Amino acid sequence: MKVVILAGGLGSRLSEYTKILPKPMVKILNVPIIVRIINYYNKFGYNDFVIASGYKSKIIEDYFKKSLKHLNIKVVNTGKKTMTGGRIKKLKKILNNKSFLLTYGDGLCNVNIKNLVKFHEKNKNIVTLTAVRPPARFGGIKISKSKVKYFKEKSSLDEGWINGGFFVMEPEIFRFIKNDKTVLERYPLEKICKLNKLGAYKHHKFWQCMDTIRDKQKLETLIKKNVF
């Protein structure tokens, strides 16, 4: 099963780094985050990767010409302005009408990939996403008649489930992607949800995206503690 990594966005909220580098090449403790993602999938036996690049694609292309040569890594420039769904559509021929794994190139998670795939196959979904509870940035309170009735300092348990990436997808996904402007997380997933074919594999452990400098620093701290 091929692993697709979406790696073409501008990463504008991390502009301190992304003025020079594509976001997936930003290093977490001297290792590009995309390499950490690839190495994680490889731990589960996956060694066939397709990187959907765009912004500063050549940096990614040049890197993988020299690195991780023991893996099959193909970098496909899917365009600077192409949306997430459009990037996937441009890989249709490469994916050869088979099931595939997909994730974003800017987040780490210790979800068990093998169990995720088993869950997807058992439930016969078109798409299964990994549902996570985001780390809370703020504490929560509830107020009634000017009195605080509930007070809880930062706790992810108070947050709702969100899409954490780490998908399994069937080739049927291409039926729902119109063109380069299609955003995967809008019409395609919303429509598949209405068809009752969007699965959610609940993951209660580590997940962290890298949207900001603060996120990057948090990832580095967690990796030093061997959380990932």
Secondary structure as a PSIPRED ss2 file (coil, helix, strand):
# PSIPRED VFORMAT (PSIPRED V4.0)

   1 M C   1.000  0.000  0.000
   2 K E   0.000  0.000  1.000
   3 V E   0.000  0.000  1.000
   4 V E   0.000  0.000  1.000
   5 I E   0.000  0.000  1.000
   6 L E   0.000  0.000  1.000
   7 A E   0.000  0.000  1.000
   8 G C   1.000  0.000  0.000
   9 G C   1.000  0.000  0.000
  10 L C   1.000  0.000  0.000
  11 G C   1.000  0.000  0.000
  12 S H   0.000  1.000  0.000
  13 R H   0.000  1.000  0.000
  14 L H   0.000  1.000  0.000
  15 S H   0.000  1.000  0.000
  16 E H   0.000  1.000  0.000
  17 Y H   0.000  1.000  0.000
  18 T H   0.000  1.000  0.000
  19 K C   1.000  0.000  0.000
  20 I C   1.000  0.000  0.000
  21 L C   1.000  0.000  0.000
  22 P C   1.000  0.000  0.000
  23 K H   0.000  1.000  0.000
  24 P H   0.000  1.000  0.000
  25 M H   0.000  1.000  0.000
  26 V C   1.000  0.000  0.000
  27 K E   0.000  0.000  1.000
  28 I E   0.000  0.000  1.000
  29 L C   1.000  0.000  0.000
  30 N C   1.000  0.000  0.000
  31 V E   0.000  0.000  1.000
  32 P E   0.000  0.000  1.000
  33 I H   0.000  1.000  0.000
  34 I H   0.000  1.000  0.000
  35 V H   0.000  1.000  0.000
  36 R H   0.000  1.000  0.000
  37 I H   0.000  1.000  0.000
  38 I H   0.000  1.000  0.000
  39 N H   0.000  1.000  0.000
  40 Y H   0.000  1.000  0.000
  41 Y H   0.000  1.000  0.000
  42 N H   0.000  1.000  0.000
  43 K H   0.000  1.000  0.000
  44 F C   1.000  0.000  0.000
  45 G C   1.000  0.000  0.000
  46 Y C   1.000  0.000  0.000
  47 N C   1.000  0.000  0.000
  48 D E   0.000  0.000  1.000
  49 F E   0.000  0.000  1.000
  50 V E   0.000  0.000  1.000
  51 I E   0.000  0.000  1.000
  52 A E   0.000  0.000  1.000
  53 S E   0.000  0.000  1.000
  54 G C   1.000  0.000  0.000
  55 Y C   1.000  0.000  0.000
  56 K C   1.000  0.000  0.000
  57 S H   0.000  1.000  0.000
  58 K H   0.000  1.000  0.000
  59 I H   0.000  1.000  0.000
  60 I H   0.000  1.000  0.000
  61 E H   0.000  1.000  0.000
  62 D H   0.000  1.000  0.000
  63 Y H   0.000  1.000  0.000
  64 F H   0.000  1.000  0.000
  65 K H   0.000  1.000  0.000
  66 K H   0.000  1.000  0.000
  67 S C   1.000  0.000  0.000
  68 L C   1.000  0.000  0.000
  69 K C   1.000  0.000  0.000
  70 H C   1.000  0.000  0.000
  71 L C   1.000  0.000  0.000
  72 N E   0.000  0.000  1.000
  73 I E   0.000  0.000  1.000
  74 K E   0.000  0.000  1.000
  75 V E   0.000  0.000  1.000
  76 V E   0.000  0.000  1.000
  77 N E   0.000  0.000  1.000
  78 T C   1.000  0.000  0.000
  79 G C   1.000  0.000  0.000
  80 K C   1.000  0.000  0.000
  81 K C   1.000  0.000  0.000
  82 T C   1.000  0.000  0.000
  83 M C   1.000  0.000  0.000
  84 T H   0.000  1.000  0.000
  85 G H   0.000  1.000  0.000
  86 G H   0.000  1.000  0.000
  87 R H   0.000  1.000  0.000
  88 I H   0.000  1.000  0.000
  89 K H   0.000  1.000  0.000
  90 K C   1.000  0.000  0.000
  91 L C   1.000  0.000  0.000
  92 K H   0.000  1.000  0.000
  93 K H   0.000  1.000  0.000
  94 I H   0.000  1.000  0.000
  95 L H   0.000  1.000  0.000
  96 N C   1.000  0.000  0.000
  97 N C   1.000  0.000  0.000
  98 K C   1.000  0.000  0.000
  99 S C   1.000  0.000  0.000
 100 F E   0.000  0.000  1.000
 101 L E   0.000  0.000  1.000
 102 L E   0.000  0.000  1.000
 103 T E   0.000  0.000  1.000
 104 Y E   0.000  0.000  1.000
 105 G C   1.000  0.000  0.000
 106 D C   1.000  0.000  0.000
 107 G E   0.000  0.000  1.000
 108 L E   0.000  0.000  1.000
 109 C E   0.000  0.000  1.000
 110 N C   1.000  0.000  0.000
 111 V C   1.000  0.000  0.000
 112 N C   1.000  0.000  0.000
 113 I H   0.000  1.000  0.000
 114 K H   0.000  1.000  0.000
 115 N H   0.000  1.000  0.000
 116 L H   0.000  1.000  0.000
 117 V H   0.000  1.000  0.000
 118 K H   0.000  1.000  0.000
 119 F H   0.000  1.000  0.000
 120 H H   0.000  1.000  0.000
 121 E H   0.000  1.000  0.000
 122 K H   0.000  1.000  0.000
 123 N H   0.000  1.000  0.000
 124 K C   1.000  0.000  0.000
 125 N C   1.000  0.000  0.000
 126 I C   1.000  0.000  0.000
 127 V E   0.000  0.000  1.000
 128 T E   0.000  0.000  1.000
 129 L E   0.000  0.000  1.000
 130 T E   0.000  0.000  1.000
 131 A E   0.000  0.000  1.000
 132 V E   0.000  0.000  1.000
 133 R C   1.000  0.000  0.000
 134 P C   1.000  0.000  0.000
 135 P C   1.000  0.000  0.000
 136 A C   1.000  0.000  0.000
 137 R C   1.000  0.000  0.000
 138 F C   1.000  0.000  0.000
 139 G C   1.000  0.000  0.000
 140 G E   0.000  0.000  1.000
 141 I E   0.000  0.000  1.000
 142 K E   0.000  0.000  1.000
 143 I E   0.000  0.000  1.000
 144 S E   0.000  0.000  1.000
 145 K C   1.000  0.000  0.000
 146 S C   1.000  0.000  0.000
 147 K E   0.000  0.000  1.000
 148 V E   0.000  0.000  1.000
 149 K E   0.000  0.000  1.000
 150 Y E   0.000  0.000  1.000
 151 F E   0.000  0.000  1.000
 152 K E   0.000  0.000  1.000
 153 E C   1.000  0.000  0.000
 154 K C   1.000  0.000  0.000
 155 S C   1.000  0.000  0.000
 156 S H   0.000  1.000  0.000
 157 L H   0.000  1.000  0.000
 158 D H   0.000  1.000  0.000
 159 E C   1.000  0.000  0.000
 160 G C   1.000  0.000  0.000
 161 W C   1.000  0.000  0.000
 162 I E   0.000  0.000  1.000
 163 N E   0.000  0.000  1.000
 164 G C   1.000  0.000  0.000
 165 G C   1.000  0.000  0.000
 166 F C   1.000  0.000  0.000
 167 F E   0.000  0.000  1.000
 168 V E   0.000  0.000  1.000
 169 M E   0.000  0.000  1.000
 170 E C   1.000  0.000  0.000
 171 P H   0.000  1.000  0.000
 172 E H   0.000  1.000  0.000
 173 I H   0.000  1.000  0.000
 174 F H   0.000  1.000  0.000
 175 R H   0.000  1.000  0.000
 176 F H   0.000  1.000  0.000
 177 I C   1.000  0.000  0.000
 178 K C   1.000  0.000  0.000
 179 N C   1.000  0.000  0.000
 180 D C   1.000  0.000  0.000
 181 K C   1.000  0.000  0.000
 182 T C   1.000  0.000  0.000
 183 V C   1.000  0.000  0.000
 184 L C   1.000  0.000  0.000
 185 E C   1.000  0.000  0.000
 186 R C   1.000  0.000  0.000
 187 Y H   0.000  1.000  0.000
 188 P H   0.000  1.000  0.000
 189 L H   0.000  1.000  0.000
 190 E H   0.000  1.000  0.000
 191 K H   0.000  1.000  0.000
 192 I H   0.000  1.000  0.000
 193 C H   0.000  1.000  0.000
 194 K H   0.000  1.000  0.000
 195 L C   1.000  0.000  0.000
 196 N C   1.000  0.000  0.000
 197 K C   1.000  0.000  0.000
 198 L E   0.000  0.000  1.000
 199 G E   0.000  0.000  1.000
 200 A E   0.000  0.000  1.000
 201 Y E   0.000  0.000  1.000
 202 K E   0.000  0.000  1.000
 203 H E   0.000  0.000  1.000
 204 H C   1.000  0.000  0.000
 205 K C   1.000  0.000  0.000
 206 F C   1.000  0.000  0.000
 207 W E   0.000  0.000  1.000
 208 Q E   0.000  0.000  1.000
 209 C E   0.000  0.000  1.000
 210 M C   1.000  0.000  0.000
 211 D C   1.000  0.000  0.000
 212 T C   1.000  0.000  0.000
 213 I H   0.000  1.000  0.000
 214 R H   0.000  1.000  0.000
 215 D H   0.000  1.000  0.000
 216 K H   0.000  1.000  0.000
 217 Q H   0.000  1.000  0.000
 218 K H   0.000  1.000  0.000
 219 L H   0.000  1.000  0.000
 220 E H   0.000  1.000  0.000
 221 T H   0.000  1.000  0.000
 222 L H   0.000  1.000  0.000
 223 I H   0.000  1.000  0.000
 224 K H   0.000  1.000  0.000
 225 K C   1.000  0.000  0.000
 226 N C   1.000  0.000  0.000
 227 V C   1.000  0.000  0.000
 228 F C   1.000  0.000  0.000
